[in-house]
Amino acid sequence: MRSLCVRFSVGQICTLVCVVAHCGASLRADDELLTRYMNQLRARQLFTLAESYCLRQLSDRTKSPSEYFQLSRELSNTYVEHARHVSDAESAGLWQQAHVVITAALERTSDTSSRRMLRIQSARVDANRGDHLRHRHDLSPFDGGLRDQATRLLHEAIKDLVEIEKELKEAPQATRAQNQGTAAPAQLRRLISEIQLQIGQCYLNLALLQKPTMPDRVDALIQADQWLRKFVASVPRESDRYAGQVLLARVAGLRGDIARATRMLSDIEQKSPVPEVMDRVIAERVRLLLLEKNPTDAAQLVSQYRRDRLKLTGELQFLNVQSLIGLWKIADAQKQSALAAQLMQRIGSEVATLEIETGGYWAARGRMNLDQTLKSQKYGEPLAQQVEAASRLFGAGRTAESIQMYGQAAVTAHRQGFADLAAELGFTRASIQLKSGQFGDAAISFRELIEHFPKDPHIPRAHLLWAFSLGQLRKQQTDDQLTQKYVAALLDHLGRYPNHETTPDVNWMLAQFDEENSNWESAIARYEAIPVEHRRRDDSKAAIAVCYEKIIQELIADGQSIATWRNVAQKRLSSLLTSSSSGDPSRLEWPDSQILLSIARIYLWSTPPNYTAADPILQKLISNDIAALDQQLQEQDFRIRRRALLLRIVSLAGRDRMAEAESVLQEVSNERPSEMLDILEGLARMTVAGEPLRRRNMGKLQLQIGEHIDKIRGDLNDEQRLLLDRSLINAYLATGQQERAFQLIESLRKSSAIDPALGRSIAEALGHCETRECFEQARQAWLHVQSGAASGSREWIEARYHIARCDFELGNYAACLKLLRVTRLVAPSLGDQALQEKFRDLEAQAKKKNSGA
């Protein structure tokens, strides 16, 4: 792709002096040949070849210092020209290399003359980059960053070049020819004049970066005029003066002195300069005619010159487009519709030719001006300018100003009867507000669109984004009314547009809201409603798996049977797997890996845990690697594989393969605390029940993990710390460290950290300890659970049973019987059949013991 900045650059204008003077007398003959060769390579855009040649020659240690420095300058120039023809991302490195080459050369010499020539080259790199950025700014006039960067580089170049010009004037002996041994005043004058030309061009670029009314522009034009006059007065050959005179004419025109500029160009024309100079002269004459608002003569001049020259430069082709646009505006204003249509067709043809033949900067400017003209034709110039300004402000990163301008353009379009455009501009404005995090403003803007343009095809999308903006806003603000408004907006969308393409997105948002509020069944139904072909379908399948996990976790926490939901979950999740994943695939894709992870977890949560079924799934997940190009999918896959590895510790321990479990534990010892806690939760259920030896082995493993996490307790949140403490209590009891368990329980009681759920877990663990101290502690824990349960509820009845059981184990048989009788009076049904049987058995044992006592 051609760069957007292929044009007459600073370097090319300065080189024009050398071209008309046979590449400049300031170079020695061998340097002249090298420069000509490199110029030819650069002109053909053979940059890689030119760079390789210079690098290869520079690596030759037999090169003399003068040859080395000349090659360094040519390589730097090549990097400069290469940077103009590539993308911004690529060009940054090339501009840097252009400086690095000169810096390396400067480090190799202390010779004043050589260092001065290298410093000139370094300043020229900055000047060329400033010129390059100035032209890019022409294409993005609202990009203040480009303007500031270009201004800084141009000022740096000017500062360095002015300093060197002063040195050369004060120390003429420093410019003696290196191999001739005699003074060379002609070469000195030529070098000074070339620097003056470069400084003049830099000031002209600074002026072109400013708006016509800015004082800095006036000052820069005055400076440009002064330096270019110095150049014209000092350069010895008349043919060399043409470049400066053309630029002086440009400066005069920009300062409003059209007559002087015209005279200067006419003087050059009368001397019949070479075609390259005439191209520049005609371009400036066309510019002057356009400044005088005379597009007719401008178009005729280009047309005549095309016949004489046969082929136009990109700059002249662009100026021809500008002239034709000027003619179109006149025809349009005079209501000459037929002529206006012909001119518009011709403008389009000229721009297409410009893009094919030239491309780059001038083609981009031509296309940009054509697009603006087409908008003017359709909407009128004031509205078209507002639309263009809004777009460019946004492209320049000036978000606040672009939002304001889009709003103004939308109002103008609505007033002029362009309803479709007004809706489109309003939608764009609201979208920018949303993307920039202005959720409140975005919500208002989208709502206004819904009210003012109810039949516009964009409105369903606007309605969805209105709801989404409210959702983002409620994340920033804790407001129940805002939450209600958000949900109402989503439900309203489903009512208004039940079969629209936005419906799945609304179901996704509602499902996430339900999941956030632990409405798992409702969330599953919403996720299920997302169609197979929708982009969120895979994520919804994974979310369904997580929701089933949450349902079963809640049942376990409440002490209820999970059998029914376990069967439902396993059946539904298995049906969500793709055909390849339900068999024996060599590779699992997202979301099948998440679904299988959930199935494995549910197996481990069963009573009793089904380790045999869970382990092969976990092994499959651990060995899986989707090798996705999408980094997010890779990260998801990695997390699932790590979680499967952690859960395999539980499955191995559950099958008494403790050595393997400990080996895996070593592998994941540096895992995040939140993930390590997942293992503790699985081991906790095995540590509470089972044979004493098995409980002790499980407790050791659990304690090893718990103490590792306890070292970084400060990094855990409150919920994670309670889970850790519960696990440590289980582990202490299982390994016979009752005192440590009691101390931790007492600490939790004093801090009021024991809620009914934690109290139940502690009570269950204490109940399996089977020492008097443990039963006393367990009784206190079950009393805590009872206090948090509703009287007569299953949880309350179960807690009462365990309190009575503790009384029995402690030998308080009468208290046990009394508690059982009172419980029957309050809740005659005694919960379900399982609890009734427990009450009967305990009552019979207590009566027997009490009568014996």
Disulfide bonds with the S-S distance in Angstrom:
Cys769-Cys774 2.19
